[in-house]
Amino acid sequence: MTKTKASPPQAKTADIEEGTAFAPKFDADGLVAVVVTSAESGEVLMLAHMNSEALARTLETGEAQFWSRSRKRLWRKGEESGNTMRVVEMRTDCDQDALWLKVEMGGAGACCHTGRKSCFYRAVPIGKGGTGVSLTFVDAEKRFEPEKVYGHAIVAKGTLKTQD
C-alpha cells in the first residue's frame, strides 16, 4: 500500500485573495509557475517552476532556485554558468498559484541557457495567421557562448535536456 501525503487544509478564498498569509498553491505535479523579470528594466527574463523545496531555498538564501522539469532536480540559477539571480522582490498573484520574481542578474547578465539576456528573444508576428509563421529575433545578442560555458554540445544546440 502506498502512503499519500496529507494536503494542508485549504484556506478560504477571501483569505487567499485578501489576507496576508503566504499560501502558494502548487499544481498536481507539486509545482508553481514563476515569472522572472529584471528588477532594473522590468524586462521578462524567463518562466520557470518551483516546488516547495526550491521555494524554501529561494526564501532562505535570496538566490533564485527552481525545479528543472527536464532534469527532474533542483536547480540554482547560475550554478553552471555563473549567471545567478539575486531576488530583490517576490510577489504572488491573487489566487497564489503563480509567483513573480524581480531579480538582479549576476555574471554576464544572461538569463537564457542560449547565452542571451532573456529567454524571450524571438517575436511572433500578430495578425499574420495561417501556417508557416516565422519568428523574428529581437534583443538576441549573445552574452556568452553556451558550449564554452557548459562544456557540452547539446547545450550549444539549444537545449539543456539530458539525453536518456
Buried (B, 14 or more C-beta within 10 A) or exposed (E): EEEEEEEEEEBEEEEBEEEEEEEBBBEEEEBBBBBBBBBEEEEBBBEBBBBEEBBEBBEEEEBBBBBBEEEEEBBBBBEBBEBBBBBBEBEBBEEBBBBBBBBEBBBBBBBBBBBBBBBBBEEEEEEEEEEEEEEEEEEBEBBBEBBEBBEEEBBBEEEBEEEE
